[in-house]
Amino acid sequence: MAERIDGRLRATEVLAEVGAKAARFTKRAGRPPGLAIVLAGDDPASLSYIRSKERAAEGAGLYSETHRLPATIEEGALRRFVARLAENERLDGILVQLPLPGLLSADAVLAELPPDKDVDGFTISNQGRLLAGQPGLRPCTPLAVIDLLKWHQVPLDGAHVAVVGRSRTVGRPLALMLLQENASVTVLHSHSRDLGALVRAAEVVVAAAGQPRLVQAEMVRPGAVVIDVGISREDGKLIGDVDSGVSAVASALTPVPGGVGPMTVAMLMANTVEAAEWHC
């Protein structure tokens, strides 16, 4: 049976470290690190994510403010709103909750964010910095995956890692970050031929395709470490991209819920404090 990689436990440790850094910053700067969260619309999943971020910010001693805007807001109005927030010196980080409703362009809205306040690491500027290996704010979920692997003492140097999923927010940046750890990375997706064989070749598997139960037990090498990034709702329950049968094959596995999710929130707080330190 796979050992549980407890994201909630690790997130508690990270948030304690973030809280200590925030306290030192507050003493030095005369104000706490500041985070603004922008939500357009009332998507239930987004509302749930925002509440967890608000609680984490409060617990870590950060100042936070949440702006809930109507789903009918025009793109130009949303861009202007984000641009005004970016001018507020009290705010070190700004998060625009995705996905945006309707036909609103995430790229256009995120373009209003200065790179040093883009605590989600989603702007083209920060993604370019990641590609070039330059310092910058990194996407929170890939940061969470890397941290959990290191915390569980999984050797990444030279390891073969399969990343299932190629999204701009998780799969692609995670692949680049794993390469910086000297891992050998295979990025897999819906067009990959013989997905099972390709996954089975890896020592570490990260499932981030957003397809419930995509990774089955027969696709996983015995003893592999499996990180489940996916999250879907089925019959009122949250499930991941990894089938429950994988626990009988893998050596270690993150649960859903309670794995990568809490750590993603913790990494958002860490990014906010890092951004604050750049501003002071």
N, C-alpha and C positions, 0 to 999 in steps of 0.2 A: 504493500500500500504506500502510495506517494506521501512524502512528508509535506505538510502544509506550510507554504510560505505566507506568513500572516502579514498582510499589508496593513491591517489596522494597528498591529503592535509596532511595526516599523514606523508608521505615520505618527504615532504618539511620540516616538523618540525624535523624529525629525522636527515635529512641531515644538518640542521642548527646546531643541537647539535653535530653531528659528525665533522662539520667544526670548531666549537669552540674547541673541543678536539684536532683536528689535528693542529690547530694554536698553542695551548699550547705545544703540543709535539714538533712542529717544533722549537719553541723558546728555548725549553729545550735541544733538541737533536742536533740542528743545521742542521737538514734536515727534510723534510716532510715524513710522512708515505708513504711507497712504495708498489705498487701493480703491478704484472705482469699478463697479460692475454695471454693464449696460445690457439690458434685456429688452428686445423688441418682440412684442407678442406675449402669449401666455402658454407656451408649450409646457405641458406638465413635467416632462423629464428635465427641461431647462430650469424650471422653477425649483425642482428638487435639488439639482446641482448647485444652484445659486444659494439655497439655504445652507447647504453643507459648507460652501465657501465663506458665507457670512459667519457661521459658527467658528470655523477655523481661524478666521481673521481676528475675531473677538478674543478667542482663547490664546492667541499668540501675541496679543497686545498691539495689533495693528489698527489703524483707523480705516474704516471702510464705509463706503456709501453705495447704495444700489439705486439705479435709475431704471424704472420700468416704463417703457414706452409702448404706445399702441402698435399692433401688428400692421395697421394701415399707414404708418409713418412713411413718407416719401424718402427715397434714397438720399436726395440732396439734404433734406432736413436732418436725417440721421448722421450724415457725414459732418454737417456743421456742428451738431451737438457733440460728437466725438472730438472734433477739432477744438471746441471750446474747453472741454474737459482737459485736453492735452496741455492747455495753457495754464492750468491751475497748479501752482508750485507746491501745494499741499499734497498733490497726488503723484506718487512715484510710479504707480502702475495702473494701467487701464485694461480691462478685459471686456471684450464684446462677445457675449454669449452666442455661440453658433449651435445649430444653423439659424440663419436669419429667415424670417417668414417671406413667403411669396417670391418675387423675382428680385429681391434686394441682392446686390452683389457684395459678397464678403470681401473680395479683394479691394473694391472701391472704398468700402467703409474702413477697412484696416489700414489703407494707405494714409489715412488721417492721423495714424498713431506714430509718434516719434519712436525709433527703434529702441531707445533706452526706457520707454514706458510700455513696451509691448511685452507684458509679462506672460503671455501665452506663447510667444515665440513664433507667431504665425505670419508676420509681415514678410513681404518679399525680401526686404533688407536683411532681416535676421536669418531667413532661410538661406540667403546668399552667403552670409557670414559663416553659417554652419558648413555649407558646401566648400567654402574656401579655407575652412579650419581656423577662422578668426574668432576672437572673443565676441560673445553676444548672448542674448537671452535665448534659451533653448526651449522647445515645446515641452510641456509638463508631463505628458504621458510617457514619451520616450525617456525623459529623465527618471521617471518613476520606475520604469522597467530596468534601466541600467542600475539604479540604486538597489532595487530588490535583488538583482542577480549578485551584486557585490556583497550585499548584506548577508546573503545566503552562502557566500564564499564560493560562488561558481566561477571557475577560471575562464576568463574570456580571451586571454592572449592565445591566439592560434586555434581557438575553438570554432567549430562549424556551427553557425547559427542560421536557422531558417526563420525568416520573417514572412508570415502569411498575411498579405495585405500590403497595398502600396499607396495608401492615402497620403496626402500632403501633411496631415496633422500627426500621423503616427508612423506608418510603415516606412515612408521614404526618409524622414529625419532620423528615425531609429536606426535604419541601416547605416547611415552616415556616422552616427554616434558609436555604433558597434565597430565600424571600421577604425575609428579613432582609438578604440580599445584593442586593436590588432586582432579582432575576430575575422574569420572568413565568413562572409555573409551571402546567403542566397535569398533573394526577394521573390516571393511566389504570389500568384494572383489568379484570377478567374480564367485566364488564358493559358496557364501553365499546364503542360502535358504531364500526365501521370503524377498528379499532385502528391499522392500517397507515397510513392517511391522517393520523391524529392524531400518530403518532410522526414521520412524514415532515415535518411542519411545524416540527419543533423543531431548534434549532441544537445543543443538547446533549441527549443521551438517557441516562437512568440506568435500567438494567434491573434491577429488584429484585422480580420476581414469583415467583421460585422455580420457574419452568417452563423446562426445558432447551430452548435454541435457539428461544425464543419470538420474539426479534427477528431478523428475516431481512434480508438485504441490500436487498431492494426496499422495505423499510419505512423505510430510513434516507436522509435527505437527503445528497447528495454533499458531503463536507467536514465533516459533523457530528462532534462529539466524543462518544464513546460510553463510558460507565462501566458495567462488568458486575459487578453485586453478587451475582448468583446463583451458587450452587455445588451441583452434583449429581454423583452418581457413576454412570457408565455404562461397563459392561465393564471395570471396574477403573480407569477414568480419571476425573479431575475435569473437568467441563465447566460452562459458565455458562449464563446466560439468552440470550446472544448467539451467533448462528450464526457459524461461522468465515468465511463469505462476506462478512460485514460489513467485514472488514479491507480489502477491495478498494474500499469506498465511503467509509468514514469517514476523517477526517484524523488521528484519534488514538483509541486504544482501550486499555483495560486488559486484561491477560491473565487467564486463569483456568487454573491458580493463579498467584499472584505479583502480583496487582493489589490489589484492595480488602482482601483477607484480612489480609496482613501489616500493612497500615495500621490496620485495626481493632484489632489487638493493640497496636500502638504508641499509639493514642489511648487505650486503656484505661490504659496506664502513665502517659500524660500526665494523665489525669483523676485518677489516684491521687495523683500528686504535687501537683496542684492542690488536691485535698481535704486533703492533709496540710498545705499552707500555710494553709488556712483554720483548721486545728486548732491552729496554733502561733503 
